[in-house]
Amino acid sequence: MFISNITINNTVICEVPIIKTVRSIDWEEQRKKFEERHQKAIRDILADDGINSVIRFAESVESPFPVAHALEVIAESQIDDVIIPVLLNVVNKKLAQFASGYVRSRHYEQVWSWVDGLDKLTWTVSKIGQFLSDMPFTEETWKFWR
């Protein structure tokens, strides 16, 4: 049984499970179902009202990271052009978390080939710093920017 937290257009975007001590629960399967629901909701918002509505939605939820992750999974590359250069250096805490979550998810799924394809020529030092802080803390990250 689940308690629905947030519903948009009759689509559940966030659920909180009621913890039971049942050995037969497949947590991985439940996680995948949650992610599929999140992706469907974000896909619907994006299709109905565009990326600005997804961004406004990310501002309205308690944790923007699941919104960012769901968007990353379904996003076309042109979404990168909106989220990364524009939102990486914002003052709004939730938008910064949203952009950070998107960058982290995108890198996790597509690794360095995605980063290599980004147009970074117009990025400010501040945006580069924010972007690097969202990358894994590895030698490869720092070599990338030399």
C-alpha positions in Angstrom: 0.0 0.0 0.0 1.2 3.5 -0.8 0.3 7.0 0.2 0.2 9.4 -2.7 1.9 12.7 -2.1 1.8 14.7 -5.3 -0.6 14.2 -8.2 -0.6 16.2 -11.4 -3.1 15.7 -14.2 -4.2 12.6 -12.4 -0.7 11.2 -12.7 1.1 10.3 -9.5 4.5 12.0 -9.4 5.7 11.1 -5.9 4.7 8.3 -3.6 5.8 7.4 -0.1 5.7 3.7 0.6 4.3 2.3 3.8 7.1 0.1 5.2 6.0 -3.4 5.9 8.1 -6.3 7.0 7.1 -8.6 4.1 10.0 -10.6 2.7 8.5 -11.0 -0.8 8.7 -7.3 -1.7 11.0 -6.7 -4.6 12.4 -3.3 -3.8 14.2 -3.0 -7.2 11.0 -3.6 -9.0 9.2 -1.0 -6.8 11.9 1.5 -7.5 11.6 0.9 -11.3 7.8 1.4 -11.0 8.3 4.7 -9.1 10.8 5.9 -11.7 8.5 5.0 -14.6 5.6 6.9 -13.0 7.9 9.9 -12.4 9.1 9.8 -16.1 5.5 9.6 -17.3 4.4 12.6 -15.3 7.4 14.6 -16.5 6.9 13.5 -20.1 3.2 14.6 -19.8 4.1 18.0 -18.3 6.8 18.5 -21.0 4.4 17.5 -23.8 1.6 19.6 -22.6 3.4 22.8 -21.5 7.1 22.6 -22.4 10.3 22.8 -20.4 9.4 25.9 -18.5 6.5 24.1 -16.9 8.9 21.3 -15.8 11.2 23.9 -14.3 8.3 25.6 -12.5 7.2 22.1 -11.2 10.7 21.5 -10.0 10.5 24.7 -8.0 7.2 23.6 -6.4 8.3 20.2 -5.0 10.1 19.5 -1.8 13.0 17.8 -3.6 13.7 18.7 -7.2 16.2 15.8 -7.7 13.6 13.2 -8.7 12.1 15.7 -11.2 15.6 16.3 -12.7 16.4 12.5 -12.9 13.1 11.8 -14.6 13.7 14.6 -17.1 17.2 13.4 -17.8 15.9 9.9 -18.7 13.4 11.3 -21.2 15.1 14.4 -22.4 16.3 15.2 -25.9 19.7 16.9 -26.2 18.2 20.4 -26.7 17.0 20.3 -23.1 20.7 20.4 -22.1 20.9 23.8 -23.8 18.2 25.2 -21.6 19.1 23.6 -18.3 22.8 23.6 -18.1 24.0 27.1 -19.1 21.0 28.9 -17.8 20.3 27.1 -14.5 23.7 26.2 -13.3 24.4 29.5 -11.8 21.0 30.5 -10.3 20.4 31.9 -6.9 17.2 30.0 -6.4 18.1 27.0 -4.2 15.5 24.6 -5.8 16.5 25.5 -9.3 20.1 25.0 -8.5 19.3 21.6 -7.0 17.3 20.7 -10.1 20.1 21.7 -12.5 22.7 19.9 -10.3 20.5 16.7 -10.3 20.0 16.9 -14.0 23.8 17.2 -14.6 24.6 14.4 -12.2 22.0 12.1 -13.7 23.0 12.9 -17.3 26.7 12.2 -16.5 25.8 9.0 -14.7 23.7 7.7 -17.7 25.9 9.0 -20.5 29.3 9.4 -18.9 32.0 11.5 -20.6 30.7 11.3 -24.1 27.8 13.5 -23.1 30.1 16.1 -21.4 32.4 16.1 -24.5 29.4 17.0 -26.7 28.4 20.1 -24.6 29.1 23.6 -26.0 31.1 25.1 -23.2 32.7 28.0 -25.1 30.4 30.7 -23.7 30.4 29.4 -20.1 31.6 31.7 -17.4 34.2 30.6 -14.8 31.4 30.4 -12.3 29.3 28.0 -14.5 32.3 25.8 -15.1 33.0 25.7 -11.4 29.4 24.7 -10.6 29.4 22.1 -13.4 32.6 20.6 -12.1 31.2 20.4 -8.6 28.4 18.3 -10.0 30.8 15.8 -11.6 32.3 12.9 -9.7 35.3 13.8 -7.7 37.8 11.9 -9.7 41.1 12.6 -11.5 39.2 12.2 -14.9 37.0 15.2 -14.0 40.0 17.5 -13.4 41.9 16.3 -16.5 38.9 17.0 -18.6 39.1 20.7 -18.0 42.8 21.2 -18.6 
